[in-house]
Amino acid sequence: MPDRHLLRDVFPTPARSSVSLGFELLELDAKAMTTRVRFNGSSEFTNPAGYIQGGYLVAMMDDAIGMLATVKAGTAKFPSTVDLHTHFLRPVRVGVIEVAARLRNIGRAMIFAEADLFDARGKEAARATASLTLNPVKAPATPS
């Protein structure tokens, strides 16, 4: 995985949300604008039927897309998801979950992306398309 160092350059410390989902980078190709990320489908994420609740699956796809968009944008701009449309294809049981994400189009102000989520059996369980806006990075607010 030749571009792993790019993730550390942009995110020296993983986001707490990523840590809570069990984010593990498997592949990152900045040239091809693709990534593959493993997540932990924890029993803490289940609905009353025992399947992973859809909001957690969406968060996993958004996390993979957002990470890839941030690596591509660099340190001058910060991508923010403005729209994420999801199709749930099958229920997902507790276990390993993988997300394959790719950037489809990168403009001056917007990025369009897609993600596919796979359950522990390797079956596609959800798909998402997203639009992200590129915001200028500003200095952090100072306490008054």
N, C-alpha and C positions, 0 to 999 in steps of 0.2 A: 504494500500500500504506500506508494511513493509520496502522497500528499498529506499523510497523517500530521506532519509538523504544522501544516496550515491551521489545523484546528487549535493546536496549542497557542499559536500566534494570536488568534482572534479571541479564544476563550481560555486564558491561562488557568482559570478556575471554573469547573463545570457549574452550570446553573443548578440551583437547588431543585427546580422542577425536573430537570434531566436526571439528576441523581435519584429522585423519588420514583421515576419510571424505570430505573435500571439501565439507562443509556449506556451502550457499549458500541463504539465505532468498529465496524468490520471492514468497510471499504470506503475510500474517498478518492475520487478522481476529479480534480478541479478543471482539467482540460475538457473532459467529457461532460462535466457538470452533473455527475452522478454520485450517489452515496448509498451505502447499505448499513443499517444500524440494527442492533439487537436490543430488545427491551425485555424486561421481566414482567410477564403477565401474572401479577401477584394475586393471591386469593383475597387480598384487601381491596382489589378493584372489581370484585364480582357484584352482580345484581342478585335479586332474590332467586333467580333461576339457576345461579351458579356459573353464569358466563361473565366474561369481562364486559363491564358496562361500556357502552359506545363512546361516551365522553372521554374515557381513558384511551381508547383506540384512536380517536381524533387527535388527542394531545400527543400521542406517539408520532403520528404522521406529521403534525404541525411542527414538532420538535426536530424531526429529521429534515423537513423542508427548510425550516428557519435556520438551522445550523448550516446547511449547504448554501443558502442564499447569503448568509453572513460571511462565510468563507469567500464567496465570490465577490461580494461588495467590498471587502477589505475593512480598513479602519476609518475611512472618511464618511461612510454612510452606514446606517443601520436599518435593515429591512424589518418591516412590521406587517404582519398578515392583516389584510383588510377584508378578505373573503376566502372562505374555505368550504367547498362543497364536497360532501361525502356520500358514497354509496356503500351500504353495508351488504355484503354478499352472503355471509354465513356467520353464525355465532362463533365466538372464540373462547376456548376453554383456558383455564389456568395453565401457564407454561411459557416457554420461549416464544417470543413474537419478533418477527423481522419486518423492517420497513425498507423498501427500495424507493429512493426519491431521485428526481431529476428536474433540472431547470430547463424549461422549454423555450423561453424567450426572455431576454434581458434587455431592457430599454434604459433610458436615462433616469426615469422616475419609477418604473414598475418592473417587477419580475413575475413571470407566470411559471408555475411549477405543478408537478404531479407526484403522487406517491401511491404505492401499492403495499398493502399490509398482508403478511402471511402468518398463519397460525403455526403451532409447533409441528404439524404434519406437513408443512410446506404448501398448504392450500391457500390460495388467495381468499382473503376474508373481507377486505374493504379496499376501496379506491378513493382518492381525493384529488381534487384540483384546487389550486390556490392562486390568489393574486396578492402580491406583496408590494407595498410602497417603499421607496428608498428615501429615508429621512436623513438629513445632515446630522452628524454627531456633534453635540454641543457639550460644553463643559458642564460637569455636574452642578446642580443647584447648591448653593452654600447656605448653611443654617443662618437664620437671622438672630 
